[in-house]
Amino acid sequence: MATPVPDMLSRRLRKFDWLSIMFIAASFTFLSDWRYGREYYQDPTGWTEFLKGHAEAPGQYRIGVLFPANFLSNLTHLPLRHMLSLVDGIFLFLALSILFFLMSGNDSYPGKSQGGRGTVHCLSFALLLYYMSWLFFYHKTETIANFACLAVAAALVAGKPRVPVPLAVIALVLLSAYLGTVRADSGLALNVGIVAVALFPGGKNLPLGRLAQLAAGSIGVLAVVGVEYYIRYFMFPHAPYPASVFQLLTNLTTFVGVFCVVAALGPWFLVVRLAMRHWRRLEAWECALVVASTVEFIMFMVVAMSDEVRLFLPYCMALVPTSALLLSYELLGEYIRDLPDTTIEIDGSTLRR
């Protein structure tokens, strides 16, 4: 029996995705190694001071990548800069694999035409490469790890892989605790998004269930705050802040900061607007990331320097599949996901929508 064309297209798109993901992860690992090497030779003692606890805050609090990488470096006798690059590559491959699995693994994803499906995949990689082009601007060790954490959280909220709900809740809490060592603000925003979606109408139909998702998000907030509090006040209580914590006025009045936000995050602003328009067509994990990214953007503008857009880029990258789906609809006028069928009875006649 001949293989149906849609199935053949699905297999070809999966091959295209895997090849693209491997090439992107390998290329980024190489470029990341070059960047870490340059950073090392410019300041050979920079990472040593960080490992000793003598670096400035808030970078000193982000120990979730450099400390484990240093342990593995000592264990394998691989230079730290190479180990950091390897960790980045592994995290990036994991994150991209999960996101493209979520995009193409859903039965409601494929759409009505081959052109529509191909457009979604091409847009996904175009957006991904666009965001990644900004990652080396103020390059830091925790950016890709943050992205991977968001991707894993998205898979857990989506109910994929299909693990028992209690295990999924525990995994989300542990992930939140780890985010407390990588980017506490990102972990806090993520859990706010998870809780908010559980409180929205339709929360009963969530893959994890309303109560389980509320529990995961609420305990996750405590985990993030608790880990950050311990690192800040017990591990490194004397880490100095080089600048003011409040940066909103500076961010709104500095040309470079405004330009970076508009240029680097422009697609995200458009996608949030489209997500509001097509909210009912989004899945639970997508809604959670949209809400969380909005919360994170507010914190980013208030307490961070806006030219350091790599702080916010993990959320943009985690929303790449959603962005591609929404933009493809705007370009092609074709709904990739249909709303569930409902029946309405009027004067004895049954209408299906």
C-alpha positions as CSV (number, residue, x, y, z in Angstrom):
1,M,0.0,0.0,0.0
2,A,1.3,3.4,-0.9
3,T,2.2,5.7,2.0
4,P,-0.1,8.7,2.3
5,V,1.5,11.9,1.3
6,P,0.9,13.6,4.7
7,D,2.8,10.7,6.4
8,M,5.7,11.0,3.9
9,L,5.8,14.8,4.6
10,S,5.8,14.2,8.3
11,R,8.8,11.9,8.1
12,R,10.7,14.3,5.8
13,L,10.0,17.3,8.1
14,R,11.2,15.2,11.1
15,K,14.4,14.4,9.2
16,F,14.7,18.1,8.3
17,D,14.2,19.1,12.0
18,W,16.7,16.6,13.3
19,L,19.4,17.6,10.8
20,S,18.8,21.3,11.4
21,I,18.9,20.8,15.2
22,M,22.2,18.9,15.1
23,F,23.8,21.4,12.8
24,I,22.6,24.3,14.9
25,A,23.7,22.7,18.2
26,A,27.1,21.8,16.8
27,S,27.7,25.2,15.3
28,F,26.7,27.0,18.5
29,T,29.0,24.7,20.5
30,F,31.9,25.6,18.3
31,L,31.1,29.4,18.4
32,S,30.5,29.2,22.1
33,D,33.9,27.6,22.6
34,W,35.5,30.4,20.7
35,R,33.6,33.0,22.8
36,Y,34.6,31.3,26.1
37,G,38.2,31.0,24.9
38,R,38.3,34.7,24.1
39,E,36.8,35.5,27.5
40,Y,39.3,33.3,29.3
41,Y,42.4,34.8,27.6
42,Q,41.1,38.4,28.2
43,D,40.6,37.6,31.9
44,P,42.2,34.3,33.0
45,T,41.1,34.8,36.7
46,G,37.5,35.8,36.0
47,W,36.0,32.4,36.5
48,T,38.4,31.6,39.4
49,E,37.1,34.7,41.3
50,F,33.5,33.5,40.6
51,L,34.2,30.0,41.9
52,K,35.8,31.5,45.0
53,G,32.7,33.7,45.6
54,H,34.4,37.0,44.9
55,A,32.4,38.1,41.9
56,E,29.8,40.8,41.7
57,A,26.1,40.2,42.2
58,P,23.8,39.1,40.7
59,G,26.2,37.1,38.5
60,Q,27.7,35.5,41.7
61,Y,24.3,34.0,42.5
62,R,24.0,32.2,39.2
63,I,26.0,29.1,40.1
64,G,23.9,26.4,38.4
65,V,26.1,26.1,35.3
66,L,29.7,27.2,36.2
67,F,30.0,25.2,39.4
68,P,28.9,21.9,37.9
69,A,31.0,22.6,34.8
70,N,34.0,23.2,37.0
71,F,33.4,19.9,38.8
72,L,33.2,18.0,35.5
73,S,36.2,19.9,34.2
74,N,38.2,18.7,37.2
75,L,36.8,15.2,36.8
76,T,37.6,14.8,33.1
77,H,40.7,17.1,33.0
78,L,39.0,19.0,30.2
79,P,39.7,22.8,30.3
80,L,36.8,24.7,31.8
81,R,36.1,26.8,28.7
82,H,35.7,23.6,26.7
83,M,33.4,22.0,29.3
84,L,31.2,25.1,29.4
85,S,30.9,24.9,25.6
86,L,30.0,21.2,25.8
87,V,27.3,21.9,28.5
88,D,25.8,24.7,26.3
89,G,25.7,22.3,23.3
90,I,23.9,19.6,25.3
91,F,21.4,22.0,26.8
92,L,20.7,23.5,23.4
93,F,20.2,20.1,21.7
94,L,17.9,19.1,24.5
95,A,15.8,22.3,24.4
96,L,15.4,22.2,20.6
97,S,14.5,18.5,20.5
98,I,11.8,19.0,23.1
99,L,10.3,22.1,21.4
100,F,10.1,20.6,18.0
101,F,8.7,17.4,19.5
102,L,5.9,19.5,21.1
103,M,5.3,21.3,17.8
104,S,5.1,18.3,15.5
105,G,4.0,15.6,18.0
106,N,0.5,16.9,18.5
107,D,-2.2,15.4,16.3
108,S,-3.9,18.7,15.9
109,Y,-0.7,20.4,14.7
110,P,-0.2,19.4,11.0
111,G,-2.7,21.8,9.4
112,K,-4.6,21.6,6.1
113,S,-1.8,21.8,3.5
114,Q,1.7,20.7,2.9
115,G,2.7,24.3,2.2
116,G,1.3,25.3,5.6
117,R,3.3,22.7,7.5
118,G,6.5,23.5,5.6
119,T,6.0,27.2,6.3
120,V,5.7,26.5,10.1
121,H,9.0,24.6,10.2
122,C,10.9,27.2,8.1
123,L,9.5,30.0,10.2
124,S,10.6,28.2,13.4
125,F,14.2,27.9,12.3
126,A,14.3,31.4,10.9
127,L,13.0,32.8,14.3
128,L,15.4,30.6,16.2
129,L,18.4,31.7,14.3
130,Y,17.3,35.3,14.5
131,Y,17.1,35.1,18.3
132,M,20.4,33.2,18.6
133,S,22.2,35.9,16.6
134,W,21.7,38.1,19.8
135,L,23.0,35.5,22.2
136,F,26.6,36.5,21.9
137,F,25.8,40.1,22.9
138,Y,26.9,40.0,26.6
139,H,27.4,36.3,26.3
140,K,27.0,34.4,29.7
141,T,27.1,30.9,30.9
142,E,23.5,30.6,32.1
143,T,21.5,31.6,29.0
144,I,21.2,28.3,27.3
145,A,20.6,26.4,30.6
146,N,17.7,28.8,31.2
147,F,16.3,28.0,27.7
148,A,16.6,24.3,28.4
149,C,14.7,24.6,31.7
150,L,11.8,26.4,30.0
151,A,11.6,23.7,27.3
152,V,11.5,20.9,29.9
153,A,8.9,22.7,31.9
154,A,6.8,23.2,28.7
155,A,6.9,19.4,28.1
156,L,5.9,18.6,31.7
157,V,3.0,21.1,31.6
158,A,1.9,19.6,28.2
159,G,1.8,16.2,29.8
160,K,4.6,14.9,27.5
161,P,6.2,12.5,28.2
162,R,3.3,10.8,29.8
163,V,4.5,10.3,33.3
164,P,2.3,10.1,36.4
165,V,1.0,13.5,37.5
166,P,2.7,13.4,40.9
167,L,6.1,12.7,39.2
168,A,5.5,15.6,36.8
169,V,4.7,17.9,39.8
170,I,7.9,16.8,41.6
171,A,9.9,17.3,38.4
172,L,8.5,20.8,37.9
173,V,9.4,21.7,41.5
174,L,13.0,20.4,41.1
175,L,13.3,22.3,37.9
176,S,12.2,25.4,39.7
177,A,14.8,24.8,42.4
178,Y,17.5,24.5,39.7
179,L,16.3,27.7,38.0
180,G,16.9,29.4,41.3
181,T,20.6,28.7,40.8
182,V,20.5,29.8,37.1
183,R,18.0,32.7,36.8
184,A,15.7,33.1,39.8
185,D,13.7,35.8,38.0
186,S,13.0,33.4,35.1
187,G,12.0,30.6,37.5
188,L,9.6,33.0,39.3
189,A,8.0,34.2,36.1
190,L,7.6,30.6,34.9
191,N,5.7,29.5,38.0
192,V,3.5,32.6,37.9
193,G,2.5,31.6,34.4
194,I,1.8,28.0,35.4
195,V,-0.4,29.2,38.3
196,A,-2.2,31.8,36.2
197,V,-3.1,29.3,33.5
198,A,-4.5,26.9,36.1
199,L,-6.7,29.7,37.4
200,F,-8.1,30.6,34.0
201,P,-11.4,29.3,32.8
202,G,-10.9,25.8,31.4
203,G,-8.4,24.9,34.0
204,K,-10.1,21.6,34.5
205,N,-9.0,20.4,31.1
206,L,-5.3,20.9,31.7
207,P,-3.1,17.8,31.0
208,L,-1.9,17.9,34.7
209,G,-5.2,18.9,36.1
210,R,-6.0,22.2,37.8
211,L,-5.0,21.2,41.3
212,A,-1.8,19.5,40.3
213,Q,-0.7,22.5,38.2
214,L,-1.6,24.9,41.0
215,A,0.4,22.8,43.4
216,A,3.4,22.6,41.0
217,G,3.4,26.4,40.4
218,S,2.9,27.4,44.0
219,I,5.5,25.1,45.4
220,G,7.8,26.1,42.5
221,V,7.6,29.7,43.6
222,L,8.7,28.7,47.1
223,A,11.5,26.6,45.7
224,V,12.9,29.4,43.5
225,V,12.7,32.0,46.3
226,G,14.1,29.6,48.9
227,V,17.1,28.6,46.8
228,E,17.8,32.2,45.8
229,Y,17.5,33.4,49.4
230,Y,20.0,30.7,50.6
231,I,22.5,31.5,47.9
232,R,22.2,35.2,48.5
233,Y,22.3,35.4,52.2
234,F,24.1,32.3,53.3
235,M,26.6,31.4,50.5
236,F,27.5,34.8,49.2
237,P,26.2,37.5,51.6
238,H,29.0,40.0,50.7
239,A,28.7,40.0,46.9
240,P,28.6,43.6,45.9
241,Y,26.1,45.1,43.4
242,P,28.0,47.3,40.8
243,A,24.8,49.2,39.7
244,S,21.4,50.2,41.0
245,V,18.8,47.5,41.1
246,F,16.1,49.8,39.6
247,Q,16.8,50.4,35.9
248,L,13.4,51.3,34.4
249,L,14.0,55.0,33.8
250,T,17.4,54.3,32.3
251,N,16.0,51.6,30.1
252,L,13.3,53.9,28.8
253,T,15.6,56.8,28.1
254,T,18.8,55.2,26.7
255,F,18.9,54.9,22.9
256,V,21.0,51.7,22.8
257,G,18.7,49.9,25.3
258,V,15.5,50.9,23.5
259,F,17.1,49.9,20.1
260,C,18.1,46.4,21.5
261,V,14.7,45.8,22.9
262,V,12.9,46.8,19.7
263,A,15.3,45.1,17.3
264,A,15.9,41.8,19.2
265,L,12.4,41.3,20.8
266,G,10.3,42.8,18.0
267,P,9.0,39.3,16.9
268,W,8.0,38.5,20.5
269,F,5.8,41.6,20.7
270,L,4.0,40.6,17.6
271,V,3.6,37.0,18.8
272,V,2.1,38.1,22.1
273,R,-0.4,40.2,20.2
274,L,-1.3,37.3,18.0
275,A,-1.5,35.0,21.0
276,M,-4.1,37.2,22.6
277,R,-6.1,37.1,19.4
278,H,-6.0,33.3,19.1
279,W,-5.8,32.5,22.8
280,R,-8.4,29.6,22.6
281,R,-6.2,27.8,20.0
282,L,-3.1,27.7,22.2
283,E,-2.2,24.7,24.3
284,A,-1.7,24.9,28.1
285,W,2.1,25.1,27.9
286,E,1.9,27.8,25.3
287,C,-0.5,29.9,27.4
288,A,1.8,29.4,30.5
289,L,4.9,30.6,28.5
290,V,3.1,33.6,27.1
291,V,2.0,34.7,30.6
292,A,5.4,33.9,32.0
293,S,7.2,35.8,29.3
294,T,5.1,38.9,29.9
295,V,5.9,38.7,33.6
296,E,9.6,38.2,32.9
297,F,9.6,41.1,30.4
298,I,8.2,43.5,33.1
299,M,10.9,42.3,35.6
300,F,13.6,42.6,32.8
301,M,12.7,46.2,32.1
302,V,12.5,47.2,35.8
303,V,15.6,45.6,37.3
304,A,17.9,44.7,34.4
305,M,19.8,46.7,31.8
306,S,17.7,46.5,28.6
307,D,20.7,46.2,26.3
308,E,21.4,42.8,27.8
309,V,18.5,41.2,25.8
310,R,20.1,37.8,26.2
311,L,18.5,37.8,29.7
312,F,15.0,37.6,28.0
313,L,15.9,35.6,24.9
314,P,15.3,32.2,26.5
315,Y,11.5,33.0,26.6
316,C,11.5,34.1,23.0
317,M,13.2,30.9,22.0
318,A,10.9,28.7,24.0
319,L,8.0,30.3,22.2
320,V,9.4,29.7,18.7
321,P,7.0,26.9,17.8
322,T,4.0,29.0,18.9
323,S,5.4,32.0,17.1
324,A,5.8,30.0,13.9
325,L,2.2,28.6,14.1
326,L,0.7,32.0,14.7
327,L,2.7,33.8,12.1
328,S,2.0,31.1,9.5
329,Y,-1.7,31.7,10.0
330,E,-1.3,35.4,9.5
331,L,0.7,34.7,6.3
332,L,-1.4,31.9,4.9
333,G,-4.8,32.5,6.4
334,E,-4.9,28.8,7.5
335,Y,-5.6,27.6,11.0
336,I,-3.0,25.1,12.0
337,R,-5.0,24.1,15.0
338,D,-8.8,23.9,14.9
339,L,-11.0,24.5,17.9
340,P,-12.7,21.4,19.3
341,D,-16.0,20.5,17.6
342,T,-19.1,21.7,19.5
343,T,-22.7,21.1,18.8
344,I,-25.4,23.7,19.1
345,E,-29.1,22.8,18.9
346,I,-31.4,25.5,17.6
347,D,-35.1,24.9,17.0
348,G,-34.6,21.1,16.8
349,S,-31.7,21.4,14.3
350,T,-28.2,20.5,15.3
351,L,-25.4,22.7,14.1
352,R,-21.7,21.7,14.3
353,R,-18.9,24.2,14.7
